[in-house]
Amino acid sequence: MEKERRRRKGKRKKVGLVFLFLLLVLAAGAFVAVKVFTVEEVVVEGSELYPEETIEQWLLNDEYSWNSLYVFFKYKFQEPQDLAFVDSAVVSLEPPHTLKVTVHEKELRGRIYIDSMGQNAYFDKEGMVVEMSSEEIAGVPKITGMDVEQIVLNEKLPIKGNSVLKNLLSLTQILKKYELTPKSIKYGAEGTYTLKFGKISVRLGQAEDFNDKISRLSKILPKLDGQKGTLHLESWSENTTDITFEKSD
């Protein structure tokens, strides 16, 4: 009987020591997590529309965000709050003090200003309206002259006219290909297109030979730097190479 009592007592003692050891490990872990894993640097990649400070404030948005481990696990289990023009963000940890944020922005090919709403409808390469905002984002061409019905977020641009949207998207795709970003794209009554680059207007004419015309434009435009006027590409083709620049005061 005495032997059994001692055996049970020894077993309880071992369990108590194991429990105490686990508490010490947990306490040490908590101490390290609190005292060591502090946010000292936030590295932002992929953000072209927002400064790094804006992305940092967007993610470090509560009273515990000083702790890098907390922030890392927070965004492992929940999505960040919505931020206009940002599709998603991935947060990784470079222990113990650095958070790395990889931002995936919404693809913007152009914007149409809706006067009745005082907002811009931003659309992507498929013509889908991905954002409605009063902000004017630099580097996103303003589209004018098109007959647009009621615009709805996350739906395709309701532009009237056969092939008008298709031609517009084709033009914006080719401009991206040649790394050209006009301030505006104007659609004329006869189906013509005019681009605006600073003080230079570029008349492309109708939706024909867009790729060849923009290819030529990419070579000509740098030579017109600092000038003011209109570049005529309406009649240009592989067979007719008429290109004129009409200067203006």
Residue, then its C-alpha position, 0 to 999 in steps of 0.5 A: m500500500e505504501k509502495e503504491r502511494r509513493r508510486r502515485k506521488g512520484k507520478r504526480k510529481k513528474v506530471g507537475l514537473v512536465f506541466l511546469f516545464l511547459l509553462l516555462v517554455l510557453a512563457a519564454g516563447a511569449f517573452v520572445a514573441v513580445k520583446v523580440f518580434t517588433v516591426e522595425e521595417v516594412v518592405v513594399e513591392g509591387s505598389e505603383l499607385y500608392p506610396e509605401e507609407t500608405i500601404e504600411q498604414w493600411l496594413l498596420n491598422d490596430e493596436y497590436s501591429w507593432n508586433s511583426l509576428y502578430v501581423f504575419f499571422k493576422y494576414k494568414f487568417q484574414e484578408p486585408q480591408d479593401l483598398a481602392f485599386v489593390d486586388s490583393a496583398v501577401v505579407s511575409l516575415e523576415p524574422p524578427h523585425t522585417l515585414k515584406v508586403t507584395v501588392h497586386e494592383k488592379e490592372l487599369r487600362g483607362r477611365i471614363y468620367i461620369d459627370s452625373m456621379g462625379q466619379n471615374a469608372y476604371f476598367d481593365k483589359e477585358g473592359m470590366v469596371v474594376e473600380m469607381s473613384s473620384e481619384e484621378i490616377a496618374g498614368v491611366p488615360k482618360i477616355t472621352g467621346m464615347d456613348v456610355e450607358q449606365i455603368v455598373l461596378n464589376e460589369k463590362l463597359p456598356i459602350k454603344g456601337n458595334s466593335v467600339l469597345k473591342n477597338l478601344l481595348s485593342l488600342t490600350q493593349i497596343l499602347k501598353k505593349y509599346e510602353l506609351t501612356p497618353k493622358s487621354i484617348k478621344y473617340g471622334a464622331e466618325g470612329t476616329y481616335t486621337l491621343k494626347f501626350g502633353k502638348i502633342s496630339v496624335r491623330l490615328g484615324q479610324a481603327e485600322d493598322f493600330n499596331d503599325k501606327i503605334s509602333r511608328l509613334s513610339k519612334i517618333l514621339p521622343k523626337l517631338d519632346g518639348q514641341k507643341g502641335t498635331l501629329h497626323l497618322e490617319s493616312w499612314s499604312e505600310n504602302t502609304t507612309d504619309i506622316t506630318f507634324e503640324k506645329s502650333d504656337 
